[in-house]
Structure formats: structure tokens, C-alpha cells
Amino acid sequence: MTSRFATIAHDLRERIALGEFGGVGAMDSEAQLCARYAVSRPTVRRALEVLREEGLVESRHGAGWFVTGSAFHQRLAIGTFRHATSAVTDAGKSIQRRVVEFGFRSAPLSLATALGTEEGADLLHSRSVRTVDGEGLDVVREWVPMAHAGAISRDAAAAPGIWETLSRQGRRIVTVRQTVTAGLASDSDAELLGVAVGDPLLLVRRIATGADGIPIALSDHRYLAQRFALEVEFNSGPATAASETPGLRSVPAPATPKEHTA
């Protein structure tokens, strides 16, 4: 079993890679981290020291902890968006979802900022595991602001899913911003997905916004790397001097029963 401080360091490392702490790099306070992970301050400090030794964070006297070495993020203009369900369906299969956590939680600063709400505001939270033919595909955490979450039930989170439920309720998703990075299976991931702790994962954060640009939902997917792939097709666009940036659109990865069921 992984030690608690190592688990916290692992989670913080992933949050840094996903760009959760924003441009200024200010992290949650030690008190907030203690509350989030339900541990003592010495445990949180030991986790932060691990990240400091890796050159990822630094402490500033009287100001707290800050990110010093985060992942590079290149913004791509994505023309179309498809859910993983599309590629699985193309392969003649279907996704089954089991909801393991469902309820309202107080928004930590990082998620409140991403969703354009106040820190501490109630967010609907759902955690689920998705499988194809009984084999794990991903673990999903989803967050929805209270203004959009009132009519979403636990059954709806399982099928047809939260994003589809929002769409059916008239909350049209116009833009999806996607961040992709790498990770490793934690103890809880391994248990839900039926794999070994430390197996490679592809981490995908998606933030959906409406026509007014206000975030509607956020989802974090922890895909088994051997079962999921993302492809982006680059189009040359008009052959003119003014065309400096090629057009981009997302396409689903080729799906097979055992791999790349994106």
C-alpha cells in the first residue's frame, strides 16, 4: 500500500501537470490541503517537500507554496469534439458506467476558478468507472456548478451520463477545452480498473462551456494508456501567405476490442 504522503505528492504532481494552479502558480494553502486529503499538516508538508526536491514547487515565506515547474501547454484550435463512446460504438461495442460516488461537495479554490464559481460553493461531484466488455477503460470525476446540477440524479449520471443529461436539459455545450498529460494508476484507480498500481494512464481534463462562455461542467478522465489514444489531424488549410496556422480537428482513435477504444 502506498504511503499517504506519497499518494498526496502523486495527486499534486498530476494537478500541476494539468495546469490546475493557473498562471501565477499559487497552490492551495497547507490548511486547505489538510482538509482536502483529511491528513495532518506534517503529512502534507512531507508531500510538498517531495515535490520541492523534484523542483516542482517552492515555498515563499508568508505567502505559501507555489508551482515552479509545470507542464508546457500548447493551445490548439479544435474544430470538433467526440466522446469516447463514439469510437467504442464504431467498434460494435458499448461502454458500461458504474457510479461509485455521487453528491454535493464544497468547491476547492482550483476547481472553483476553473468553473467560474466561488471557493466553497457547492458543486455536484460524481466519480465513476467505465468498462468495455468487463475490462476497465477509465475512471471519471465530474463536477457541475449548482446552477446546472439540480435535475441530475445518480441514475442519470450512470446513463445517459452527466454531459448528455445537461444537453437534454437544454444546456448546450458549445466549446470543450481539453488538457492531456500522463499519469500512473493510484491505489484507488488500480482497484476500480483491475490493474496494477503504477500502470500508465492518460489523464484528460475537459471543461465544457456554453454559448455565453460560462463553464457548465468539468470532467477528469484517467484512461488506461493501452486502451485509449487521442489523434489530431492537421489540415494544411488555404495555400495563402496569410495562413500561418494549420487547421486542426480532433478525431477518435481507431478502436479494437483490446486497445485504443477512445
MOBELTA-V649736 format. One record per helix or strand of 2 or more residues. SS is the DSSP state (a for helix, b for strand). FROM is the first residue (numbers start at 1). TO is the last residue. If there is no record, write none. Layout:
ss = (SS | SS)
from = (FROM | FROM)
to = (TO | TO)
This chain:
ss = (a | a | a | b | b | a | b | a | b | b | a | a | a | b | a | b | b | a | b | b)
from = (4 | 30 | 41 | 57 | 64 | 84 | 95 | 109 | 122 | 135 | 146 | 154 | 162 | 175 | 187 | 200 | 215 | 225 | 230 | 247)
to = (17 | 37 | 53 | 60 | 67 | 90 | 106 | 115 | 132 | 145 | 149 | 158 | 168 | 184 | 193 | 209 | 224 | 227 | 235 | 252)
